């Protein structure tokens, strides 16, 4: 099945201005995300969908392919849909443009589930720091016993009535959404849902309308970039990983 990974990259982020172009360890954020996507073995194409010429210029400077989209689309997934309109891709992966530590293996795990018949697939990971549970920028998800999402929230879920909070009791949602093409089209036609509007979380649009979302577990945190402090943390992680790689190569 023909598969594309689309990275929506909006210049005018409300929480971190010019986010796609912020530098991390010598490269713009969008380049780290793009390079992670190109490590996928199962995707035939990787595209960046943006509404800004500054993002287009930077992406093309490192060899990426860009699709220009309107600046008034309501969500990242709507922007992804605009980027693939008129194409013949069967499976579409929305890789959010603030996930610089994404791996090709995680993307391929999402794609494999779509190939096996899942309608919509995303990912999650256990937090390393319990402080992330109270951070509204870190979206939490709870699953049923078969690995499907029950709910996503910016609030700490599940609520721990008694006892000490432990990272293993929580899951942080990662910014990857895989769709079968017909489900993506249905998702966009639905329009914003009530819970989506309240939480500011587009994935709730699917749950509200009865679309099940399979959740793949990542063995390592993804560290999305939402704030200036996230930039500092991710840069430290990337430099540490590169340092280990250099030592192993000697």
C-alpha atoms as a printed R data frame, in Angstrom:
    type eleno elety resid chain resno       x      y      z
1   ATOM     1    CA   UNK     A     1   0.000  0.000  0.000
2   ATOM     2    CA   UNK     A     2   1.432  3.342 -1.037
3   ATOM     3    CA   UNK     A     3   2.336  5.397  2.022
4   ATOM     4    CA   UNK     A     4   3.290  9.015  2.628
5   ATOM     5    CA   UNK     A     5   4.525 10.770  5.772
6   ATOM     6    CA   UNK     A     6   3.392 14.390  5.925
7   ATOM     7    CA   UNK     A     7   4.924 16.831  8.422
8   ATOM     8    CA   UNK     A     8   2.666 19.846  9.072
9   ATOM     9    CA   UNK     A     9   4.866 22.827  9.957
10  ATOM    10    CA   UNK     A    10   3.099 26.069 10.817
11  ATOM    11    CA   UNK     A    11   5.361 29.086 11.270
12  ATOM    12    CA   UNK     A    12   3.013 31.025 13.537
13  ATOM    13    CA   UNK     A    13   2.924 28.743 16.580
14  ATOM    14    CA   UNK     A    14   1.180 30.449 19.502
15  ATOM    15    CA   UNK     A    15   3.449 28.866 22.121
16  ATOM    16    CA   UNK     A    16   6.812 29.112 20.350
17  ATOM    17    CA   UNK     A    17   7.109 31.589 17.495
18  ATOM    18    CA   UNK     A    18   8.867 30.366 14.349
19  ATOM    19    CA   UNK     A    19   9.059 26.908 15.934
20  ATOM    20    CA   UNK     A    20   9.947 24.906 12.792
21  ATOM    21    CA   UNK     A    21  13.026 27.070 12.247
22  ATOM    22    CA   UNK     A    22  14.349 27.079 15.818
23  ATOM    23    CA   UNK     A    23  17.879 25.700 15.889
24  ATOM    24    CA   UNK     A    24  18.712 22.525 17.788
25  ATOM    25    CA   UNK     A    25  22.309 21.288 17.788
26  ATOM    26    CA   UNK     A    26  23.131 23.096 14.544
27  ATOM    27    CA   UNK     A    27  19.979 22.224 12.570
28  ATOM    28    CA   UNK     A    28  16.467 23.676 12.413
29  ATOM    29    CA   UNK     A    29  13.829 21.675 14.258
30  ATOM    30    CA   UNK     A    30  12.025 20.796 11.029
31  ATOM    31    CA   UNK     A    31  15.184 19.190  9.636
32  ATOM    32    CA   UNK     A    32  15.514 16.844 12.617
33  ATOM    33    CA   UNK     A    33  11.884 15.784 12.147
34  ATOM    34    CA   UNK     A    34  12.313 15.332  8.394
35  ATOM    35    CA   UNK     A    35  15.454 13.235  8.789
36  ATOM    36    CA   UNK     A    36  13.725 11.018 11.347
37  ATOM    37    CA   UNK     A    37  10.867 10.483  8.897
38  ATOM    38    CA   UNK     A    38  13.195  9.516  6.061
39  ATOM    39    CA   UNK     A    39  14.512  6.651  8.213
40  ATOM    40    CA   UNK     A    40  11.177  4.906  7.652
41  ATOM    41    CA   UNK     A    41  11.522  1.805  5.450
42  ATOM    42    CA   UNK     A    42   7.830  1.620  4.586
43  ATOM    43    CA   UNK     A    43   6.983  5.150  3.441
44  ATOM    44    CA   UNK     A    44   7.485  5.977 -0.225
45  ATOM    45    CA   UNK     A    45   7.437  9.743  0.291
46  ATOM    46    CA   UNK     A    46   8.055 12.361  2.988
47  ATOM    47    CA   UNK     A    47   6.478 15.813  2.568
48  ATOM    48    CA   UNK     A    48   6.468 18.995  4.623
49  ATOM    49    CA   UNK     A    49   3.139 20.856  4.558
50  ATOM    50    CA   UNK     A    50   3.466 24.524  5.465
51  ATOM    51    CA   UNK     A    51   1.780 27.886  5.027
52  ATOM    52    CA   UNK     A    52   4.942 29.968  5.120
53  ATOM    53    CA   UNK     A    53   7.615 30.734  2.531
54  ATOM    54    CA   UNK     A    54  10.327 30.911  5.203
55  ATOM    55    CA   UNK     A    55   9.693 27.298  6.139
56  ATOM    56    CA   UNK     A    56   9.590 26.294  2.476
57  ATOM    57    CA   UNK     A    57  12.958 27.888  1.791
58  ATOM    58    CA   UNK     A    58  14.642 26.155  4.729
59  ATOM    59    CA   UNK     A    59  13.185 22.728  3.924
60  ATOM    60    CA   UNK     A    60  14.190 22.962  0.282
61  ATOM    61    CA   UNK     A    61  17.689 24.053  1.323
62  ATOM    62    CA   UNK     A    62  18.299 20.641  2.932
63  ATOM    63    CA   UNK     A    63  16.647 18.724  0.104
64  ATOM    64    CA   UNK     A    64  13.136 18.249  1.460
65  ATOM    65    CA   UNK     A    65   9.954 18.384 -0.602
66  ATOM    66    CA   UNK     A    66   7.354 21.000  0.377
67  ATOM    67    CA   UNK     A    67   3.631 21.385 -0.290
68  ATOM    68    CA   UNK     A    68   2.180 24.849  0.354
69  ATOM    69    CA   UNK     A    69  -1.175 24.832  2.165
70  ATOM    70    CA   UNK     A    70  -3.613 27.576  3.281
71  ATOM    71    CA   UNK     A    71  -2.916 29.408  6.541
72  ATOM    72    CA   UNK     A    72  -6.482 29.073  7.835
73  ATOM    73    CA   UNK     A    73  -6.858 25.291  8.202
74  ATOM    74    CA   UNK     A    74  -8.231 24.347 11.648
75  ATOM    75    CA   UNK     A    75  -5.750 21.592 12.600
76  ATOM    76    CA   UNK     A    76  -2.540 19.864 11.650
77  ATOM    77    CA   UNK     A    77  -4.438 16.896 10.250
78  ATOM    78    CA   UNK     A    78  -6.563 19.181  8.079
79  ATOM    79    CA   UNK     A    79  -3.296 20.616  6.747
80  ATOM    80    CA   UNK     A    80  -2.027 17.111  6.028
81  ATOM    81    CA   UNK     A    81  -5.201 16.344  4.097
82  ATOM    82    CA   UNK     A    82  -4.749 19.448  1.976
83  ATOM    83    CA   UNK     A    83  -1.226 18.269  1.163
84  ATOM    84    CA   UNK     A    84  -2.358 14.868 -0.143
85  ATOM    85    CA   UNK     A    85  -5.518 15.920 -1.984
86  ATOM    86    CA   UNK     A    86  -5.412 14.603 -5.531
87  ATOM    87    CA   UNK     A    87  -2.661 12.051 -4.809
88  ATOM    88    CA   UNK     A    88  -2.912  8.257 -4.877
89  ATOM    89    CA   UNK     A    89  -1.525  7.455 -1.415
90  ATOM    90    CA   UNK     A    90  -3.424  4.699  0.410
91  ATOM    91    CA   UNK     A    91  -1.955  5.366  3.876
92  ATOM    92    CA   UNK     A    92  -1.146  8.792  5.314
93  ATOM    93    CA   UNK     A    93   0.963  9.458  8.407
94  ATOM    94    CA   UNK     A    94   0.715 12.850 10.065
95  ATOM    95    CA   UNK     A    95   4.051 13.389 11.829
96  ATOM    96    CA   UNK     A    96   3.810 16.581 13.805
97  ATOM    97    CA   UNK     A    97   6.589 19.043 13.147
98  ATOM    98    CA   UNK     A    98   7.715 19.287 16.766
99  ATOM    99    CA   UNK     A    99   8.941 15.676 17.185
100 ATOM   100    CA   UNK     A   100  12.724 15.859 16.564
101 ATOM   101    CA   UNK     A   101  13.470 12.490 18.191
102 ATOM   102    CA   UNK     A   102  11.069 10.423 16.098
103 ATOM   103    CA   UNK     A   103  12.503  7.178 14.734
104 ATOM   104    CA   UNK     A   104  11.888  5.340 11.513
105 ATOM   105    CA   UNK     A   105  11.151  2.150 13.452
106 ATOM   106    CA   UNK     A   106   8.310  3.803 15.381
107 ATOM   107    CA   UNK     A   107   6.834  5.222 12.189
108 ATOM   108    CA   UNK     A   108   7.071  1.796 10.570
109 ATOM   109    CA   UNK     A   109   5.260  0.219 13.528
110 ATOM   110    CA   UNK     A   110   2.394  2.659 12.962
111 ATOM   111    CA   UNK     A   111   2.373  1.930  9.222
112 ATOM   112    CA   UNK     A   112   2.388 -1.831  9.817
113 ATOM   113    CA   UNK     A   113  -0.771 -1.539 11.927
114 ATOM   114    CA   UNK     A   114  -2.484  0.421  9.160
115 ATOM   115    CA   UNK     A   115  -1.462 -2.234  6.642
116 ATOM   116    CA   UNK     A   116  -3.049 -4.876  8.858
117 ATOM   117    CA   UNK     A   117  -6.370 -3.040  8.811
118 ATOM   118    CA   UNK     A   118  -6.403 -0.483 11.626
119 ATOM   119    CA   UNK     A   119  -8.244  2.696 10.669
120 ATOM   120    CA   UNK     A   120  -6.232  5.137 12.784
121 ATOM   121    CA   UNK     A   121  -3.012  4.595 14.741
122 ATOM   122    CA   UNK     A   122  -0.950  6.782 17.045
123 ATOM   123    CA   UNK     A   123   1.748  6.284 19.709
124 ATOM   124    CA   UNK     A   124   2.523  6.933 23.371
125 ATOM   125    CA   UNK     A   125   5.331  6.476 25.875
126 ATOM   126    CA   UNK     A   126   5.877  6.393 29.618
127 ATOM   127    CA   UNK     A   127   7.236  9.692 30.998
128 ATOM   128    CA   UNK     A   128  10.706  9.775 32.490
129 ATOM   129    CA   UNK     A   129   9.799 12.591 34.873
130 ATOM   130    CA   UNK     A   130   6.624 12.555 36.952
131 ATOM   131    CA   UNK     A   131   6.424 16.367 36.605
132 ATOM   132    CA   UNK     A   132   5.316 15.845 32.989
133 ATOM   133    CA   UNK     A   133   1.994 14.473 34.231
134 ATOM   134    CA   UNK     A   134   0.875 17.905 35.389
135 ATOM   135    CA   UNK     A   135   2.117 19.736 32.283
136 ATOM   136    CA   UNK     A   136  -0.816 20.633 29.989
137 ATOM   137    CA   UNK     A   137   1.592 20.666 27.025
138 ATOM   138    CA   UNK     A   138   2.094 16.924 27.551
139 ATOM   139    CA   UNK     A   139  -1.074 15.162 26.480
140 ATOM   140    CA   UNK     A   140  -1.954 12.070 28.470
141 ATOM   141    CA   UNK     A   141  -3.783  9.014 27.140
142 ATOM   142    CA   UNK     A   142  -5.427  6.010 28.785
143 ATOM   143    CA   UNK     A   143  -5.889  2.704 26.954
144 ATOM   144    CA   UNK     A   144  -8.200 -0.261 27.091
145 ATOM   145    CA   UNK     A   145  -6.776 -3.747 27.575
146 ATOM   146    CA   UNK     A   146  -6.393 -4.199 23.814
147 ATOM   147    CA   UNK     A   147  -4.281 -1.081 23.297
148 ATOM   148    CA   UNK     A   148  -6.972  1.273 21.990
149 ATOM   149    CA   UNK     A   149  -7.326  4.826 23.286
150 ATOM   150    CA   UNK     A   150 -10.132  5.473 25.759
151 ATOM   151    CA   UNK     A   151  -9.427  9.185 26.161
152 ATOM   152    CA   UNK     A   152  -6.768 11.871 25.666
153 ATOM   153    CA   UNK     A   153  -6.446 14.869 27.970
154 ATOM   154    CA   UNK     A   154  -4.208 17.721 28.985
155 ATOM   155    CA   UNK     A   155  -5.194 16.902 32.561
156 ATOM   156    CA   UNK     A   156  -3.481 14.109 34.511
157 ATOM   157    CA   UNK     A   157  -5.276 10.861 33.643
158 ATOM   158    CA   UNK     A   158  -5.877  8.412 35.142
159 ATOM   159    CA   UNK     A   159  -6.537 10.100 38.470
160 ATOM   160    CA   UNK     A   160  -4.575  8.320 41.208
161 ATOM   161    CA   UNK     A   161  -6.873  8.220 44.214
162 ATOM   162    CA   UNK     A   162  -4.305  6.936 46.683
163 ATOM   163    CA   UNK     A   163  -0.644  6.124 46.730
164 ATOM   164    CA   UNK     A   164   2.374  7.714 45.080
165 ATOM   165    CA   UNK     A   165   2.374  8.785 41.434
166 ATOM   166    CA   UNK     A   166   4.633  6.586 39.298
167 ATOM   167    CA   UNK     A   167   5.668  7.237 35.684
168 ATOM   168    CA   UNK     A   168   4.690  3.683 34.707
169 ATOM   169    CA   UNK     A   169   1.060  4.471 35.575
170 ATOM   170    CA   UNK     A   170   0.845  7.146 32.868
171 ATOM   171    CA   UNK     A   171   1.283  7.447 29.123
172 ATOM   172    CA   UNK     A   172   2.244 10.577 27.206
173 ATOM   173    CA   UNK     A   173   0.822 10.887 23.714
174 ATOM   174    CA   UNK     A   174   3.305 11.229 20.850
175 ATOM   175    CA   UNK     A   175   2.710 13.407 17.801
176 ATOM   176    CA   UNK     A   176   2.162 10.711 15.175
177 ATOM   177    CA   UNK     A   177  -1.201  9.908 13.574
178 ATOM   178    CA   UNK     A   178  -1.570  7.244 10.922
179 ATOM   179    CA   UNK     A   179  -4.729  7.090  8.779
180 ATOM   180    CA   UNK     A   180  -6.128  4.922  6.069
181 ATOM   181    CA   UNK     A   181  -6.942  7.335  3.262
182 ATOM   182    CA   UNK     A   182 -10.730  7.011  3.517
183 ATOM   183    CA   UNK     A   183 -10.604  7.544  7.292
184 ATOM   184    CA   UNK     A   184  -8.519 10.703  6.860
185 ATOM   185    CA   UNK     A   185 -11.115 12.056  4.446
186 ATOM   186    CA   UNK     A   186 -13.905 11.165  6.887
187 ATOM   187    CA   UNK     A   187 -12.004 12.816  9.750
188 ATOM   188    CA   UNK     A   188 -11.685 16.089  7.856
189 ATOM   189    CA   UNK     A   189 -15.343 16.107  6.786
190 ATOM   190    CA   UNK     A   190 -16.482 15.674 10.395
191 ATOM   191    CA   UNK     A   191 -15.309 19.100 11.482
192 ATOM   192    CA   UNK     A   192 -14.354 20.038 15.025
193 ATOM   193    CA   UNK     A   193 -15.978 18.104 17.852
194 ATOM   194    CA   UNK     A   194 -17.118 19.398 21.243
195 ATOM   195    CA   UNK     A   195 -14.388 17.691 23.270
196 ATOM   196    CA   UNK     A   196 -11.808 18.625 20.654
197 ATOM   197    CA   UNK     A   197 -12.734 22.275 21.121
198 ATOM   198    CA   UNK     A   198 -12.639 22.054 24.921
199 ATOM   199    CA   UNK     A   199  -9.258 20.312 25.196
200 ATOM   200    CA   UNK     A   200  -7.671 21.658 22.020
201 ATOM   201    CA   UNK     A   201  -6.891 18.066 20.936
202 ATOM   202    CA   UNK     A   202  -7.803 17.018 17.413
203 ATOM   203    CA   UNK     A   203  -7.600 13.278 18.142
204 ATOM   204    CA   UNK     A   204 -10.721 13.623 20.285
205 ATOM   205    CA   UNK     A   205 -12.620 14.350 17.063
206 ATOM   206    CA   UNK     A   206 -12.178 10.706 16.117
207 ATOM   207    CA   UNK     A   207 -13.089  9.260 19.525
208 ATOM   208    CA   UNK     A   208 -16.220 11.403 19.767
209 ATOM   209    CA   UNK     A   209 -17.417 10.032 16.429
210 ATOM   210    CA   UNK     A   210 -16.698  6.394 17.231
211 ATOM   211    CA   UNK     A   211 -13.408  5.887 15.357
212 ATOM   212    CA   UNK     A   212 -11.103  3.637 17.379
213 ATOM   213    CA   UNK     A   213  -7.463  4.679 17.679
214 ATOM   214    CA   UNK     A   214  -4.809  1.979 18.125
215 ATOM   215    CA   UNK     A   215  -1.881  3.152 20.255
216 ATOM   216    CA   UNK     A   216   1.643  1.838 19.701
217 ATOM   217    CA   UNK     A   217   4.023  2.095 22.660
218 ATOM   218    CA   UNK     A   218   7.424  3.668 22.136
219 ATOM   219    CA   UNK     A   219  10.238  2.299 24.293
220 ATOM   220    CA   UNK     A   220  11.803  5.752 24.580
221 ATOM   221    CA   UNK     A   221  10.327  9.234 25.187
222 ATOM   222    CA   UNK     A   222   9.867 11.470 22.157
223 ATOM   223    CA   UNK     A   223  10.385 14.877 23.824
224 ATOM   224    CA   UNK     A   224   8.138 17.111 21.681
225 ATOM   225    CA   UNK     A   225   9.099 20.790 21.481
226 ATOM   226    CA   UNK     A   226   6.453 23.203 22.773
227 ATOM   227    CA   UNK     A   227   8.454 25.716 24.835
228 ATOM   228    CA   UNK     A   228  11.945 27.286 24.968
229 ATOM   229    CA   UNK     A   229  12.873 24.918 27.791
230 ATOM   230    CA   UNK     A   230  11.936 21.972 25.557
231 ATOM   231    CA   UNK     A   231  14.465 23.207 22.998
232 ATOM   232    CA   UNK     A   232  17.209 23.121 25.621
233 ATOM   233    CA   UNK     A   233  16.244 19.644 26.815
234 ATOM   234    CA   UNK     A   234  16.051 18.163 23.318
235 ATOM   235    CA   UNK     A   235  19.385 19.680 22.342
236 ATOM   236    CA   UNK     A   236  20.969 18.006 25.355
237 ATOM   237    CA   UNK     A   237  19.453 14.641 24.415
238 ATOM   238    CA   UNK     A   238  20.595 14.940 20.781
239 ATOM   239    CA   UNK     A   239  24.138 15.945 21.731
240 ATOM   240    CA   UNK     A   240  24.342 13.061 24.179
241 ATOM   241    CA   UNK     A   241  23.146 10.564 21.556
242 ATOM   242    CA   UNK     A   242  25.576 11.908 18.967
243 ATOM   243    CA   UNK     A   243  28.400 11.744 21.465
244 ATOM   244    CA   UNK     A   244  27.694  8.100 22.182
245 ATOM   245    CA   UNK     A   245  27.561  7.396 18.432
246 ATOM   246    CA   UNK     A   246  30.936  9.075 17.872
247 ATOM   247    CA   UNK     A   247  32.563  7.092 20.659
248 ATOM   248    CA   UNK     A   248  31.159  3.823 19.382
249 ATOM   249    CA   UNK     A   249  32.499  4.606 15.913
250 ATOM   250    CA   UNK     A   250  36.092  5.013 17.076
